[in-house]
């Protein structure tokens, strides 16, 4: 494996589906040297965020307990300046409009592919394009 840089990044993946978390972690670890943390919903992520201090958060939108939109709103209220990638299998206009009004870096449709994850993280981590 060739890593873009030797600086270890911390990535928090928030998704209620363990298979999606596993696939995302695999994609990310293929291209970047990262410590990958996971949470199964927004509440769990908020409870752990200070201990993790992630460089980026990748969150699903549809989750039980606290969904991705509620999570991002709470994150924004707390004034943490952490880039967020939002993932959604729902392509409803109302969801897309809500995401546009939130301070997120990007929205990716599920199922995501490794190239789109790579390009989004490359931008966040400020790596020059290869």
N, C-alpha and C positions, 0 to 999 in steps of 0.2 A: 504494500500500500504506500502511496505517496501522499503525504500530508502537506497542505498548503503552507503551513507555518508551524513552528514548534511551540506556539503559545496555546496552552490548554484552555478551551472555552467551556463554559458551563451552560448546558441546554436543559430546560425544563419542558417536558412533554406532558400536556394535560389532556387526557382522553379517557373516557370510561371503557373503551374497548381495548382489552389487553393485546389483541392481535394488531390493532392499529399502532399502539405504542411500540410494540416490538418491531414492526416493519419500519416505522419512522426512525427508531434508534439504530436499526441496521443501516438504513440509507445514510444517516448522518455520520455514523462511525466509519463508513467506507471512504468518506472524503475529508473529514475533519478530525483533528485530535481533540476530543471532547470528553468531558465528564457528563454523562447523561443521567438525569433524574426524571422520575415520573410521578404523576399524581392522577387519580381517577376522576377528579371533578375539581371545579373551581375553588370550593371551600378547602379541600385538602391542599391545593396548591398555595392558597393564601396563608394557610397555617404553616407551611414549610418554606415559604419564599425567603424569609430573612436568613434562615440557616443555609440555604442553597446559594443565594446571591447570583441568580442566573444572568448570563450575558444576553440570552434570548429566551423567549417563551413561545412554544408552539402549542396552540390550544384548539381543541374541537369546539364547535358551537353547541351541538346538542348533547347535553350530559345531564344526569340526574343531580340532585342536591343543589348545585349551583352551575348553571349553564355558562358557556363561554362568553356570552354578551354580558351577563351579570359579573363574571370574573373580571373582564376587561374594564368595566365601569369601576369596580372596586379598586383595581390596580391603578387606574387613572386618578381616582380620588386620593389615593395614598401618596401621590406625587412621586412614585417610583418611575424612573426613566428607563424602562426596559423595553426593547423592541419586541413586538408581538406579531407572530404570524397566525392568522385565523384559518382554520380548516372547516369546511362544511360540505356535507353531502346534500344539503338543502339549497336549492337554487331559487327560492322564492324571492320576489322583488323586495318584500318587506325586510327580510333578513339581510339582503345585500345593502339596502338603504341604511339599516341600522349599523352595519359594519363600516360603511363609508363615513358615518358621523363619529365613529370612534377613532381614537388615535392608534391605529394599527399600521404596521409597515406594509402588509400584504395580505390578501385573501386568496387561498388556494382551494379549488374544488376537490372533493374526495371522489374517487380515489386519487391520491397524489402519486406522482411519479418521481423517481430519484433525481432527474434532471431539474425539475422545478424546485425541489427542496434545495438542491445544490446551489442553484442560481440565487435563490432568496437568501440563503445563509451566507453565500459569498458576498452579497451586497451588505448584509448586516455586519459581517466581520471585516468589511472594508478590504477585501482581497481584490487585487486587480484581476480582471478577466484573463483567462489563459489564452 
